[in-house]
Amino acid sequence: MDCELMMKQHVNHVISICFHHLQQLRHLRRHVSQAAMKQLKSAIILSRMDYCNSILAELPLSTLASLQHAQNAAAWIVLGLSP
């Protein structure tokens, strides 16, 4: 938690971990089914985002936008879409 109670460090850490795992999932996309990709996304990405998400309530939209971007990227990778 930073001095302004904005949780930017926590959010940035979660985002960097999520994008690291998304990059690894992108390589698996050709080798597993879409159902398996959905399960992997839920287990690896969404569980990390959901952990203690109640502390993120009432944060500014600028802080939450990066979490939304990571969630959108996870959906694109799982569905095989481009942004």
C-alpha distances in whole Angstrom, upper triangle without the diagonal:
4,7,8,6,7,5,7,7,7,10,11,11,13,15,16,17,19,21,22,23,25,27,28,29,31,33,34,35,39,39,38,39,36,36,35,32,31,30,29,26,26,25,23,21,21,20,17,16,17,15,13,14,14,10,11,14,15,12,15,17,16,13,15,18,17,16,20,21,20,22,25,25,26,28,30,30,31,34,35,35,34,31
4,5,5,6,6,7,7,9,11,12,13,15,16,17,19,21,22,23,25,26,28,30,31,32,35,36,37,40,41,40,41,39,38,37,34,33,33,31,29,28,28,26,24,24,23,20,19,20,19,16,17,17,13,13,16,15,13,14,17,15,13,15,18,17,18,21,22,22,23,26,26,27,30,31,32,33,36,36,36,35,32
4,6,8,9,10,10,12,14,15,16,18,20,21,23,24,26,27,29,30,32,33,35,36,38,40,40,44,45,44,44,42,42,41,38,37,37,35,32,32,32,29,27,27,27,23,22,23,22,19,19,19,15,15,17,16,14,15,18,17,15,18,20,20,21,24,25,25,27,29,30,31,33,35,35,37,39,40,39,38,35
4,5,8,9,11,13,14,15,17,18,19,21,23,24,25,27,29,30,31,34,34,36,38,39,40,43,44,43,44,41,41,40,37,36,36,34,32,31,31,29,27,26,26,23,21,22,21,19,18,18,14,13,15,13,11,12,15,14,13,15,18,18,19,22,23,24,25,27,28,29,32,33,34,35,38,39,37,36,33
4,6,8,10,11,12,14,15,16,18,20,21,22,24,26,27,28,30,32,32,34,37,37,38,41,42,41,41,39,38,37,35,33,33,32,29,28,28,26,24,23,23,20,18,19,18,15,15,14,10,10,12,11,9,11,14,14,12,14,17,17,17,20,22,22,23,26,27,27,29,31,32,33,35,37,36,35,32
4,5,8,9,9,11,13,14,15,17,19,20,21,23,25,25,27,29,30,31,34,35,35,39,40,38,39,36,36,35,32,31,31,29,27,26,26,24,22,21,21,19,16,17,17,14,13,13,10,9,10,10,7,8,11,10,8,10,13,13,14,16,18,19,20,22,23,24,26,28,29,30,32,33,32,31,28
4,6,5,6,9,10,11,12,14,16,16,18,20,21,22,24,26,27,28,31,32,32,36,37,35,36,33,33,32,29,28,28,26,24,23,23,21,19,18,18,15,13,15,14,12,11,12,9,8,11,11,8,10,12,12,8,10,13,12,12,15,17,17,18,21,22,22,24,26,27,28,30,31,31,30,27
4,5,5,6,8,10,10,12,14,15,16,18,20,21,22,24,25,26,29,30,31,34,35,34,35,33,33,32,29,28,28,26,23,23,24,21,18,18,19,16,14,16,16,14,13,15,12,10,13,13,10,10,12,10,7,9,11,10,11,14,15,15,17,19,20,21,23,25,25,27,29,30,29,28,25
4,6,5,6,9,10,11,12,14,15,17,19,20,21,23,24,26,28,29,30,34,34,34,35,33,33,31,28,28,28,25,23,23,23,20,18,19,18,15,14,16,15,14,14,16,13,12,15,16,13,14,15,13,10,12,14,12,12,16,16,16,18,21,20,21,24,25,25,27,30,30,30,28,26
4,5,5,6,9,10,11,12,14,16,17,18,20,22,23,24,27,27,28,32,32,31,32,30,30,28,26,25,25,23,20,20,20,17,15,15,15,12,11,13,11,11,11,13,11,10,13,15,12,14,15,14,10,11,14,12,11,15,16,14,16,19,19,19,22,24,24,25,28,29,28,28,25
4,5,5,6,9,10,10,12,14,15,16,18,20,21,22,25,26,26,30,31,29,30,28,28,27,24,23,23,21,18,18,18,16,13,13,14,11,9,12,11,11,10,13,11,9,12,14,11,12,12,11,7,8,10,8,7,11,12,11,13,16,16,16,19,21,21,22,25,26,25,24,22
4,5,5,6,9,10,11,12,14,15,16,19,20,21,23,25,25,29,30,29,30,28,28,27,24,23,24,21,19,19,20,17,14,15,16,12,11,14,14,15,14,17,15,12,16,17,14,14,14,12,9,10,11,8,9,12,12,11,14,16,15,16,19,20,20,22,25,25,25,23,21
4,5,5,6,9,10,11,13,14,16,17,18,20,22,23,24,28,28,28,29,27,28,26,23,23,22,20,18,18,18,15,13,14,14,11,11,14,13,14,14,17,15,14,17,19,16,17,17,16,12,13,14,11,11,14,14,12,15,17,16,16,20,21,20,22,25,25,25,25,23
4,6,5,6,9,10,11,12,14,16,16,18,21,21,22,26,26,25,26,24,24,23,20,19,19,17,14,15,14,11,9,11,11,7,7,10,10,11,11,15,13,12,16,18,15,17,16,15,12,11,13,10,8,12,12,10,11,15,14,14,17,19,18,19,22,23,23,23,21
4,5,5,6,9,10,10,12,14,15,16,19,20,20,24,25,24,25,23,24,22,19,19,19,17,14,15,15,12,9,11,12,9,8,12,13,14,13,17,16,13,17,18,16,16,15,14,11,10,11,7,6,10,9,7,9,12,11,11,15,16,16,17,20,20,20,19,18
4,5,5,6,9,10,11,13,14,15,17,19,20,23,24,24,25,24,25,23,20,20,20,17,15,17,17,13,11,13,15,11,11,15,15,17,16,20,19,17,20,22,19,19,18,16,14,14,14,10,10,13,12,9,12,14,13,13,17,17,16,18,21,21,21,20,19
4,6,5,6,9,10,11,12,14,16,17,19,22,22,22,23,22,22,20,17,18,18,14,13,14,13,10,9,11,12,9,10,13,13,16,16,19,19,17,21,23,20,21,20,19,16,16,16,13,11,14,13,10,12,15,13,12,16,17,16,17,20,21,21,21,20
4,5,5,6,9,10,10,12,15,15,16,20,20,19,20,19,19,18,15,15,15,12,10,11,11,8,6,9,10,8,8,12,13,15,15,18,18,17,20,22,20,20,19,18,15,14,14,11,9,12,11,7,9,11,10,9,12,14,12,14,17,17,18,18,17
4,5,5,6,9,10,10,13,14,15,18,20,19,21,19,20,18,15,16,17,14,11,14,14,11,9,12,14,11,12,15,16,19,18,21,21,19,22,24,21,21,20,18,16,15,14,11,10,12,10,7,10,11,8,9,12,12,11,13,16,16,16,16,15
4,5,5,7,9,10,12,13,15,18,19,19,21,20,21,18,15,17,17,14,12,15,14,11,10,13,15,12,13,17,17,20,20,24,23,21,25,27,24,24,23,21,19,19,18,14,14,16,14,11,13,15,12,11,15,15,13,15,18,17,18,18,18
4,5,5,6,9,10,11,12,16,16,16,17,16,17,15,12,13,13,10,9,12,11,7,7,11,12,11,12,15,16,19,19,23,23,21,25,27,25,25,24,23,20,19,19,16,14,16,14,11,12,14,11,10,13,14,11,12,16,16,17,18,18
4,5,5,6,9,10,10,14,15,14,16,14,16,14,11,12,13,10,8,11,12,9,8,11,13,12,13,16,17,21,20,23,24,22,24,27,24,25,23,22,20,18,17,14,13,14,12,9,10,11,8,6,10,10,8,9,13,12,14,14,14
4,5,5,7,9,10,13,14,15,17,16,18,16,13,15,16,13,12,15,15,12,11,15,17,15,16,20,21,24,23,27,27,25,28,30,27,27,25,24,22,21,20,16,16,17,14,11,13,14,10,10,13,12,9,11,14,13,14,14,15
4,5,5,7,9,12,12,13,15,15,17,14,11,14,14,11,11,14,14,11,11,15,16,15,17,20,21,24,24,28,28,26,29,32,29,30,28,27,25,23,22,19,18,19,17,14,15,16,13,11,14,14,10,12,15,14,16,17,18
4,5,5,6,10,10,10,12,11,13,11,8,10,11,8,8,12,12,10,10,13,15,15,16,19,20,24,23,27,28,26,28,31,29,29,27,26,25,23,22,19,18,18,16,13,13,14,11,9,11,11,8,8,12,11,14,15,16
4,5,5,8,10,11,12,12,14,13,9,12,14,11,11,14,15,13,13,16,18,18,18,21,23,26,25,29,30,28,30,32,30,30,28,27,25,24,22,19,18,18,16,13,14,14,10,9,11,10,6,8,11,9,11,12,14
4,6,7,8,10,13,13,16,13,11,14,16,13,13,17,17,15,15,18,20,20,21,24,25,29,28,32,32,31,33,35,33,33,31,30,28,27,25,23,22,22,20,17,18,18,14,13,15,13,10,11,13,11,14,15,17
4,6,5,6,9,10,12,10,8,12,13,10,11,15,15,13,14,17,19,19,21,23,24,28,28,31,32,31,33,36,34,34,32,31,30,28,27,24,22,23,21,18,18,18,15,13,14,14,10,10,13,11,15,16,19
4,6,6,7,8,11,9,7,10,12,11,11,15,15,14,15,17,19,20,21,23,25,29,28,31,32,31,33,35,33,34,31,30,29,27,26,23,22,21,20,17,17,16,14,12,12,11,8,7,9,8,11,13,16
4,6,8,9,12,11,10,13,15,14,15,18,19,18,19,21,23,24,25,27,29,32,31,35,36,34,36,39,37,37,35,34,33,31,29,27,26,25,23,21,20,20,17,15,15,14,11,11,11,10,13,15,18
4,7,10,12,10,10,13,14,13,15,18,18,17,19,21,23,24,25,27,28,32,32,35,37,35,37,40,38,39,36,36,34,32,31,29,27,27,25,22,22,22,19,17,17,17,13,12,14,13,16,19,21
4,7,8,6,7,10,11,10,12,15,15,15,17,19,20,22,23,24,26,30,29,33,34,33,35,38,37,37,35,35,33,31,30,27,26,25,24,21,20,20,18,15,16,16,12,10,12,12,16,19,21
4,5,5,6,9,10,11,12,14,15,16,17,18,20,22,23,24,26,30,29,32,34,33,34,37,36,37,34,34,33,30,29,28,25,25,24,21,20,19,18,15,14,15,12,9,10,11,15,18,21
4,5,5,6,9,10,10,12,14,15,15,16,18,20,21,22,24,28,27,30,32,30,31,34,33,34,31,31,30,27,26,25,23,21,21,19,17,16,15,12,11,12,10,7,7,9,12,15,18
4,5,5,6,9,10,11,12,14,15,15,17,19,20,20,23,26,25,28,31,29,31,33,33,34,31,32,31,28,27,26,23,22,22,20,17,17,17,14,12,14,12,9,10,12,15,19,20
4,5,5,6,9,10,10,12,13,14,16,18,19,20,22,25,25,28,30,29,31,34,33,34,32,32,30,27,27,25,23,22,22,19,17,18,17,13,13,15,12,9,11,13,16,19,21
4,5,5,6,9,10,10,11,12,14,16,17,18,20,24,23,26,28,27,28,31,30,31,29,29,27,24,24,22,20,19,18,16,14,14,13,10,10,11,9,6,9,10,13,16,18
4,5,5,6,9,10,10,10,12,15,15,16,18,22,21,24,26,24,26,29,28,29,27,27,26,23,22,21,18,17,17,15,12,13,13,9,9,11,10,6,9,11,14,17,18
4,5,5,6,8,10,10,11,13,15,15,17,20,20,23,25,24,26,29,29,30,28,29,27,24,24,22,19,19,19,16,14,16,15,12,12,14,13,10,12,15,17,20,21
4,5,5,6,8,9,10,12,14,15,16,20,20,23,25,24,26,29,28,29,27,28,25,23,23,21,18,18,18,15,13,15,14,10,12,14,11,9,13,14,17,19,20
4,6,5,5,6,8,10,11,12,14,18,17,21,22,21,23,26,25,26,24,24,22,19,19,17,14,14,14,11,10,11,11,7,8,11,9,7,11,13,15,17,17
4,6,6,5,6,9,10,10,12,16,15,18,20,19,21,24,23,25,23,24,22,19,19,18,15,15,16,13,10,13,13,9,10,14,13,10,13,16,18,20,20
4,6,6,6,8,10,11,12,15,16,19,21,20,22,26,25,27,25,26,23,21,22,20,16,17,18,15,13,16,15,12,13,16,15,13,16,18,20,22,22
4,6,6,6,9,11,11,15,15,19,20,19,22,25,24,25,24,24,21,19,20,17,14,16,16,12,12,15,14,10,13,15,13,12,16,18,19,21,21
4,6,5,6,9,10,14,13,17,18,17,19,22,20,22,20,20,18,16,16,14,11,12,12,9,8,11,10,8,10,13,12,11,15,16,17,19,18
4,5,5,6,8,12,11,14,16,15,17,20,19,20,19,20,17,14,15,14,10,11,13,10,8,11,12,9,11,14,13,12,15,18,18,20,19
4,5,5,6,10,10,13,15,15,17,20,20,22,21,22,19,16,18,16,13,14,16,13,11,15,15,12,14,17,17,15,19,21,22,23,23
4,6,5,9,9,13,14,13,16,19,18,20,19,20,16,15,16,14,11,13,14,11,11,15,15,12,15,18,17,17,20,22,23,23,22
4,6,8,7,11,11,10,13,16,15,17,16,16,13,11,13,11,8,10,12,9,9,12,13,11,14,17,17,16,19,21,21,22,20
4,6,5,8,10,10,12,15,15,18,17,18,15,13,15,14,10,12,15,13,11,15,16,14,15,19,19,18,21,23,24,25,23
4,5,8,9,10,13,16,16,19,19,20,16,15,17,16,13,15,17,15,14,18,19,17,19,22,22,21,24,26,27,27,26
4,5,6,8,10,14,14,17,18,19,15,14,17,17,13,16,19,17,16,20,21,19,21,24,25,24,27,29,29,30,28
4,5,5,7,11,11,14,14,16,13,11,14,14,11,13,16,15,14,17,19,18,19,22,23,22,25,27,27,27,25
4,5,6,9,10,14,15,17,14,12,16,16,14,15,19,18,17,20,22,21,22,25,26,26,28,30,30,31,28
4,6,8,9,12,14,16,13,12,16,16,14,16,19,18,18,21,23,22,24,27,27,27,30,32,31,31,29
4,6,6,9,10,12,9,8,12,12,10,12,15,15,15,18,20,20,21,24,25,25,27,29,28,28,26
4,6,9,10,13,11,9,13,14,13,14,17,17,17,19,22,22,23,25,27,27,28,31,30,30,27
4,6,9,11,10,9,13,15,14,15,18,19,19,21,23,24,24,27,29,29,30,32,31,31,28
4,6,8,7,7,10,12,12,13,16,17,17,19,21,22,23,25,27,28,29,31,30,29,26
4,5,6,7,9,11,12,13,15,17,17,19,21,22,23,25,27,28,29,31,29,28,24
4,5,5,6,9,10,10,12,14,15,16,18,20,20,22,24,25,26,27,25,24,21
4,6,5,7,10,10,11,14,15,16,17,19,21,21,23,25,26,27,25,23,20
4,6,6,8,9,11,12,14,15,17,18,20,21,23,24,26,27,25,24,21
4,5,5,6,9,10,11,13,14,16,17,19,20,22,23,24,23,22,19
4,5,5,6,9,10,10,12,14,15,16,18,20,21,22,20,19,16
4,5,5,6,9,10,10,12,14,15,17,18,20,21,19,18,15
4,5,5,6,9,10,11,13,14,16,17,19,20,19,18,16
4,5,5,6,9,10,11,12,14,15,17,18,17,16,13
4,5,5,6,9,10,10,12,14,15,16,14,13,10
4,5,5,6,9,10,11,12,14,15,14,14,12
4,5,5,6,9,10,11,12,14,14,14,12
4,5,5,6,9,10,11,12,11,11,9
4,5,5,6,9,10,10,9,9,8
4,5,5,6,9,10,10,11,11
4,5,5,6,8,8,10,10
4,6,5,6,5,6,7
4,6,5,6,8,9
4,6,8,11,12
4,6,9,11
4,7,10
4,7
4
